[in-house]
Amino acid sequence: MAAASDLAFDPWDPAFVADPYPAFAELRARGRVIRYEPSDQWLVPHHADVSALLRDRRLGRTYQHRFSHEDFGRTAPPPEQEPFHTLNDHGMLDLEPPDHTRIRRLVSKAFTPRTVERLRPYVHALADELVASLVEAGGGDLLTDVAEPLPVAVIAEMLGIPEADRAQLRPWSGDICGMYELNPSEETAAKAVRASVEFSDYLRELIAARRKEPGDDLISGLIAAYDEGERLTEQEMISTAVLLLNAGHEATVNATTNGWWALFRNPAQLAALRADHSLVPSAVEELLRHDTPLQLFERWVLDDIEIDGTTISRGSEIAMLFGSANHDPAVFEHPDQLDLTRRDNPHISFSAGIHYCIGAPLARVELAASMTSLLVRAPNLTLAEEPQRRPNFVMRGLEGLRVEVG
């Protein structure tokens, strides 16, 4: 067993957040599982272990389907955080079978390959429209002008969120997602609770409106499934909608800005991409691997497991380091190099197992659409100023990305 106390791994250090990958290399060299006392977790940095544990049914995103807090040796969340946990705990990402299976089966109907293909023209048209506006303005913030409005509009359109209400979604999402960082502060928790209440109240009203006047959208579909006996509660509908809205754009926004920032720092790769747009699909995969938008994924140990001779007992929490796994030299040749022609690229940026990202095919369409539109309509796009990293570690992104159109 190794300890991380003398390593550079420090999720609250701005220098680490700016570039965590050298610290990940130290962790991988130290061992397969490392105890990290500041967050009371076991860190798992190797690709093979992360991939296996994502599929291991002895671990779970929750333990409350089998144990009480007391039985599991854990303390219940503070009562004042109840609105956040009610919202979070009823979403399929934090559920285990059979509830997870039931909800995912219903939601998956909206993310079939046929549905995603049907959305492709809409996604590309919207990307072209957003990029055209950026070009007309001579530049701007790639985050707020392209990266953010594209996936927000797509997932909101799927769910049936009226266009006039969509400006609220990103702030609510940002405040809620703050709780997924390690050891969130009381201020972060208070923001998440307030956003959870406001978001839930909004969706409760929208669900009531859709009951009266159903539309051709996912919320109406979930209501219909409930009415037909699929046993989806109103809270599950609300939590599912919030999860899809958050997951449906948060990672895509960060992947877009992380990706373009990486391209600007690797001009030879950017030049190759500009010269050959057929590289876009492999570029999307490589950029997701190279600077992973979701760096860490947590699971609870429901039954004792062993990793490299170390027993991890029931009640422990494991933190799987996606960013480290995606830079593991045992899997990726020259992992710290950006290589847009990389073909063997089994990155785990969309997770794996039963919690594999249900929207991954749609996210790939969105990322490819915005990249292609920028390559075609803004072939001389340049960086206007060096961006600032968001202080978050788990959800890795930029504060903004100012660009100019030559």
N, C-alpha and C positions, 0 to 999 in steps of 0.2 A: 504494500500500500504506500502511495506517495502522498505528500501534502503540498498544497499550492502556496503556502505562506511565504516562501522565499522566491517565488517566481514573479514574472512581470504581469501575470493575469490580474487585472484590477478593473472591473467593469465601471467603476466610478472615476477613473483617472482619464482626463481628456486626452492625454497622449496615447493611452491604450485604445480608447474609443476611435481616435483618428486612424490608427493602424493596429488592429489586434493580431494580425497574422504572424508576426515574429513570436509573440507570446504563445500562440497556439502551437507553433513548432516546438517551443520549450515543453509545453504540456505533453505533446505526443512523445517527445524524447524521454520524459519522466516516467511514463507508464500508460496503461490502458484505462485506469480509473484513479482519480485524484480527489481526495477529500478537500472541500473548500468550506472552511468554517464560517467566513463572513456571511454566506447565504445558506448555510446548513444544508449543503448539497454535495452530491458526488458528481464530479465533472467527467464526462466521457468524450475524448477528443478524436478517436480514430474512426475512420469511415466504416470499417467492417463491424465494429461494435455498435456504432450508432444505427447502422442499417439493420442489424439483427435485433436490437432492443426496440426499435420502432414496431417490430412485428411480434414481439414477445408478449404473450397474453398474461404473463405474471406481473406485468406493469400496466398501469392505467392512468388516464388523465384525471380520473377521480377515484376515490376509495369509498364514497358514501353509498354506493350500491351494495357494498359488502360489510362496511364497518361504520360505527359511529366515530365521531372525533375522538372520544375518550378511548374506545377500543383500539384505535389506530395510533394512540399516543400523541395526538395533535390537539391543539387548542382551537376552538371554534373562532371564526372571524368576529371582530368587534361588532356589536349590534348596529352601530351607526353605518356600517358598510353593507348592511343587508340588501339595499336596492341593487348594488353592483353585483353581489354574489347570486341573488335570485336571477338576474338577467344572464349572467355568465354561466351559471351552473345548469341552465336549461337549454343551452345551445349544444349542438351535436359534437362540437370540438371538445367539450368537457363532459361528455357522456360516454358510457360504455354500453355494450350490448346488454339487454335487447333494445333499450331506448335509442341508443345510437343507430342501430340497424334500421329501426322503424322510421326515424326521422330522415336518415340519409337516403333511404329508399324513395321517400316522397320527393325530397329535394332534387335527387339525381335526375328526375324526369325533366327538369329544366336545364340540365347540362349535358344532354345527350349529344353525340357527334353531329346529328342532324340539326339540333337546335343551334349549336355553335356555328355551324356552317351557314345557317340561315341568318345569323347575326353578322357574319363577316362583312357583307357590303355596308351595313350600317356603321360598323366600327371603322372601316377604312374611309368612308365618307366623312365621318366626324373627325378622324385624325387629320384628313386633308383640310377640313375647314379650320381646325385649330391652328395647324401649321401655317396655313395661308394668312391668318390674322397675325401670327408672329412675324412672318416675312414682311407683311405690309407695314408693321410697326418698326421694322428694322432690327428687331430683336426683343428681348425681354427676359422674363424668368421662366425657364423651361419647366420648372416645377408647377407654378401656378397657371401658366398659359397653355401647357400641353399635357404634362405627366399626370396632373391631378384631375382636370375636368374630363378627360377621356374615360378612364375606368369608372369614375363616379357616375357619369351619365349612363354608361352601359348597364351597370348593376342596378341603378335606380330605375332605368327603363324596364328592365326585366321584372323588378319587384312591383312596379306601378307607382313609384313615388312621383307626385306631380313636379313638374320642372320648377315651379315657383318655390318649392320647399327644399330643393337640393342643396342650397348654400349652407344649410344647417348641418348637413351630414358629416362633412369633414371635421369641423370643430368637435362635434359629439364623439366621433370616432377617435380623434386624437386624445381626448380626455379619457375615454374608456381604456384605450390601449396603453396609457401610462401605467396602468395597474399590472401590466405584463412584464414590466422591468423588474430587476432584482431589488428587493427591499424598498418598495415604493414609500415615499414620504407621506405624512399625514395630509399635506396640501394636495399631493397627487391623488390620494384616496378620496379626498373631499370633492375634487373636480370630477373624478370618475363617478362618484355617487350622484352628483348633480346631473351629469350628462345621462346617466342610466335612467334617472327618474324622467327627465325631459324627453329622451328618446323613446322610452317605453310608453309614456303618455301620448306622444305623437302617434306611435304605431297603433296603440289601442283605438284611437279615434279613426285612423285610416282603415283598420280592420272592420270597425263598425260600419264605416261608409261602404266598404266593399261587400259587406254582407247584404246591404240594401241594394247596391248596384254593382254587381260583379263585372270585372273587366277581363281582358285577355292578358293577365299578368300572374306572377308567381304567388303573390299574396292571395289573390282570388282562387288560385289553384289549391293552395294550402287550406283555405276555408272550405272549399268543395270537398277535399279529401276528408276533412274533419266531419263534415256533414254526412259523408258516405260511410262513416264508421271506421276511419283509419286511426282514430284515437289520438289526434293531435290537439293538445290543449291550447288555449289562447296564449298562455305564457310561453309554451314551446314555439308558437308561431312568432311571437314578439322576439324571443331570443334567437330564433333561426334567422329572422329578417336582419337583426342587428349583426349577427355573425357574418352573414353573407355581404352586408354592406361594408363592414369593417375589413374582412378578409378579401372582399372583391375589389378593393382598391388600394389598401395600405401597402401590400407587398409590391403591387404593380407600380405605384407611384415611386417607391424607393428603388425598385429595380431599374426604372427608367433613368432617374437622376444619377444613381450610382453607376449605371452603365455608361452614360455619356461622359461623366467625369473620368471614368477609366479610359474611355476612348480618347479624350483630350490629352490624357497623360501618356498615351501610347500612340503617337502620331503615325507611326508606320502601319499599325493595325487599322487605324481610322482611314488612312489612305487606301489600303487594300480593300476595305469595305466600300469606300466610295467608288473604287474602280470596278467592283464586282458585287452588285446587289444580290446575287444568288447566295452570298454568304450570310444573308440576314438570318435564316433559321438557325444555323450553327452559332452565329454571333449572339443571338438571344440566349441560347443555352450556356455559352461560355461566360457571358456577362452575369448571368444568374449564379454561376459557380464562382466566378472570380471575386465578386464582392457581394456576398450573400445577404439578401434583405432581411431574412429572419435568421438571427445568429444562434439562437438557443431555443430548445424545446424541452419542456419539463414533463416528467411522468413520475407517478408514485409507484413504489415497490409494494405490490400486494402480497407476494409470497417471496421468501428469501431467494436470492439469486447469487451466483458466483461469477466474478469477472477476474480472470487472471490470478486465481488463488485467493482473491479477497471476497469474503461474504458480505453482501449488501442486504441488510435485514429488512423485514417487513416494517413499513412505516417510514422508510427513508425516501428521500426525493433525489431523482437522477436528473441532471442537466445535460442533455445531449447537445454538443457544440457543432451545429451545422456548418458554421464558417470554417472551423478546424477540419471537419470531415471532408469538406470540399477542397481542402488544400493538402490532403494526405498524399505524400509521395508514393505510398504503397499502391495507390489507385490511379493517380494522375501524374503523368510525366511532366517534369518541370512545372509543378503546380502553381508557383508564384508568378509565372509568366502568363500574360494574356495572349491566347492563341485562338483567333476566331475561326481557324480551320480545324480545331480539335474535333475529332469524330467520336472517339471513345470517351464519352462524357457522362458517366452515371452519377451526376450530382444529386444531392438530396434536398435541394432548395424548396421543393414542394412536399417534403416529408415522405412517408412511406407507410405501408400497412393500412389499417382501417381508417386512419386519420390522414391519408394522402389527400392533398388539396383537391376538392371536388371541382374547383374552378380553374385548375391548371390549364386545360385546353383553351379556355377563353382568355386567360392571362397571356398565353403565348400569342394568340391572335392579336391582342391589344398591343403587346410589346413590339411585335413585328410590324403592325400597322403604323404606329408612331415613328418607328425607326425608318421604315421605308419612305414615309412621307417627308421626313426631315432630310433624308439623303437626296430625294428627288427635288423637293421644293426649296431646300436651303443647303445646296451642295458646298457652300463655303462657310458654313456655320463655324463660329469661333467662340472661345471662352472670353467673356468680358471681364470677369474678375474671379479670383480664386474663391471657391465656396467655403462656407462654414459647415462643419459637421453638426448634426443634432446631437445633444448630449446623451441620447439613449444608446444603450448597447444592444439590447435584445432585438429591437426593430431598428435596423441600421439605415440611416438616410441622411439627407442634406437639408439644411435650412432653406436653401434655394440654389438655383444654378443659372446665373445671369449669362446670357449669350448675345452675340451680335450676328447679323446676317450680312455677309460681305457683298 
